[in-house]
Amino acid sequence: MRASIRRTAALGMITAAAMTALAPAAAAAPERASTDESRLYAPNALVLTVSKGETAKTATPLRAVTLTCAPTPGGTHPAPEEACDELRSVNGEFSALRGGEERACVKIYDPLVATAEGVWEGRRVAYERTFGNSCVLQTEGGSVFSF
C-alpha cells in the first residue's frame, strides 16, 4: 500500500511540475494569437505595373506599386482604399474593371500595358492587358491602375 501511495504522490508531483512549466506558454498563446490578426484573412498582396509598349514581355516599365487589401488597405499605391474597394466590387477579376467615369478618349495609338501579379483573396493572380493610350487606361483601369 505504501508503494502505491508513493507512486501516486510521485505522479502528482510530476504532473504539478509539468503544469507549472507549461503555464507560461499557455498564458502567452492567446496573447500571440490576438496580436497576429493577419492570419484571419486570406493572403493578399499584389504588384501592379504600367509599362510602355504592347506586351509586358517587350514593354518598358514606367511605374510599379504594391497593393494589399487585408487586413487594411496599404502598400505603395497612392489610393489603396479606393483600389481595394474597386477590386472587391469585381471579386478580384481585373478583366471586369471598367472605371467609374465616362470619358471620351482620342484615338491615338500609344499603347500601355497594365499588369497585376501576386495573390488576391488566397488565389494566384497573373493579369495583363494592353490599353490603346493613357486616357483609355485611366478610364477603364479605374483607381486600381491610377498611379
C-alpha positions as CSV (number, residue, x, y, z in Angstrom):
1,M,0.0,0.0,0.0
2,R,2.8,2.4,0.9
3,A,4.4,1.7,-2.6
4,S,1.2,2.8,-4.3
5,I,0.9,5.9,-2.2
6,R,4.5,6.8,-3.0
7,R,3.8,6.2,-6.8
8,T,0.6,8.4,-6.6
9,A,2.5,11.1,-4.8
10,A,5.4,11.0,-7.2
11,L,3.0,11.1,-10.2
12,G,1.1,14.1,-8.6
13,M,4.4,15.9,-8.2
14,I,5.4,15.2,-11.8
15,T,2.1,16.4,-13.1
16,A,2.3,19.6,-10.9
17,A,5.8,20.3,-12.2
18,A,4.7,19.8,-15.8
19,M,1.7,22.1,-15.4
20,T,3.9,24.7,-13.7
21,A,6.4,24.5,-16.6
22,L,3.6,24.8,-19.3
23,A,1.6,27.5,-17.6
24,P,3.6,30.5,-19.0
25,A,3.4,29.1,-22.6
26,A,-0.4,28.5,-22.2
27,A,-0.9,32.0,-20.9
28,A,1.2,33.5,-23.7
29,A,-0.5,31.6,-26.5
30,P,-3.8,33.7,-26.5
31,E,-1.8,36.9,-26.5
32,R,0.2,35.9,-29.6
33,A,-3.0,34.8,-31.4
34,S,-4.7,38.1,-30.7
35,T,-1.8,40.2,-32.0
36,D,-1.5,38.3,-35.2
37,E,-4.8,39.4,-36.9
38,S,-3.3,38.9,-40.4
39,R,-3.9,35.1,-40.0
40,L,-7.7,35.8,-40.0
41,Y,-7.5,37.0,-43.6
42,A,-6.7,35.2,-46.9
43,P,-3.3,36.1,-48.3
44,N,-3.5,39.3,-50.3
45,A,-0.5,41.1,-51.9
46,L,-0.2,42.4,-55.5
47,V,2.4,44.1,-57.6
48,L,0.8,46.4,-60.2
49,T,2.8,47.8,-63.1
50,V,2.2,50.2,-66.1
51,S,4.6,49.8,-69.0
52,K,5.1,51.5,-72.4
53,G,4.5,49.0,-75.2
54,E,2.2,46.3,-76.5
55,T,3.2,43.3,-74.3
56,A,4.6,43.0,-70.8
57,K,7.5,40.9,-72.2
58,T,8.7,43.7,-74.5
59,A,7.4,46.8,-72.8
60,T,9.5,49.3,-70.9
61,P,8.3,49.6,-67.3
62,L,7.2,53.1,-66.3
63,R,5.7,52.7,-62.9
64,A,5.2,49.9,-60.3
65,V,3.4,49.8,-56.9
66,T,2.4,47.3,-54.3
67,L,-1.2,46.9,-53.0
68,T,-2.5,44.9,-50.1
69,C,-6.2,45.0,-49.1
70,A,-6.4,42.8,-45.9
71,P,-6.5,43.3,-43.0
72,T,-6.3,47.0,-44.0
73,P,-5.6,48.7,-47.4
74,G,-1.9,49.6,-47.8
75,G,1.2,49.3,-49.9
76,T,2.8,51.9,-52.1
77,H,-0.3,52.5,-54.1
78,P,-1.3,56.2,-53.8
79,A,-5.0,55.4,-53.1
80,P,-5.2,51.9,-51.6
81,E,-8.6,52.2,-50.1
82,E,-10.2,53.1,-53.5
83,A,-8.3,50.5,-55.4
84,C,-9.2,47.8,-52.9
85,D,-12.9,48.8,-52.9
86,E,-12.9,48.7,-56.7
87,L,-11.2,45.2,-56.8
88,R,-13.7,43.9,-54.2
89,S,-16.6,45.2,-56.3
90,V,-15.5,42.9,-59.1
91,N,-14.4,40.0,-56.8
92,G,-10.7,40.5,-57.9
93,E,-11.4,39.9,-61.6
94,F,-9.2,42.5,-63.2
95,S,-10.7,41.9,-66.6
96,A,-14.1,43.2,-65.2
97,L,-12.6,46.6,-64.2
98,R,-14.3,49.4,-66.1
99,G,-13.6,52.5,-64.1
100,G,-16.2,54.8,-62.8
101,E,-16.3,57.7,-65.2
102,E,-17.4,58.1,-68.8
103,R,-14.8,59.9,-70.7
104,A,-14.1,60.4,-74.4
105,C,-10.5,59.5,-75.4
106,V,-8.6,60.4,-78.5
107,K,-7.9,57.6,-80.9
108,I,-4.2,58.0,-80.9
109,Y,-2.5,54.6,-80.5
110,D,0.2,54.9,-77.8
111,P,0.0,51.5,-76.1
112,L,0.4,50.9,-72.3
113,V,0.4,47.5,-70.7
114,A,-1.0,47.1,-67.2
115,T,-0.1,44.0,-65.2
116,A,-1.1,42.6,-61.8
117,E,0.8,39.7,-60.2
118,G,0.5,38.2,-56.8
119,V,-2.2,36.9,-54.6
120,W,-5.8,38.1,-54.3
121,E,-8.0,36.6,-51.5
122,G,-5.8,33.5,-51.4
123,R,-5.7,32.8,-55.2
124,R,-2.8,33.5,-57.6
125,V,-3.3,36.4,-60.0
126,A,-1.5,37.0,-63.3
127,Y,-3.2,39.7,-65.3
128,E,-2.0,41.6,-68.4
129,R,-3.9,44.0,-70.6
130,T,-2.9,46.4,-73.3
131,F,-4.7,49.8,-73.4
132,G,-4.7,52.0,-76.5
133,N,-3.3,55.0,-74.6
134,S,-3.1,56.6,-71.2
135,C,-6.6,58.0,-71.4
136,V,-8.1,54.6,-72.0
137,L,-6.0,53.2,-69.2
138,Q,-7.3,55.8,-66.7
139,T,-10.9,55.5,-67.9
140,E,-11.1,51.7,-67.9
141,G,-8.4,50.7,-65.4
142,G,-10.1,52.9,-62.8
143,S,-8.3,53.7,-59.5
144,V,-6.5,50.3,-59.5
145,F,-4.2,51.4,-62.2
146,S,-4.2,55.1,-61.4
147,F,-0.6,55.6,-60.1
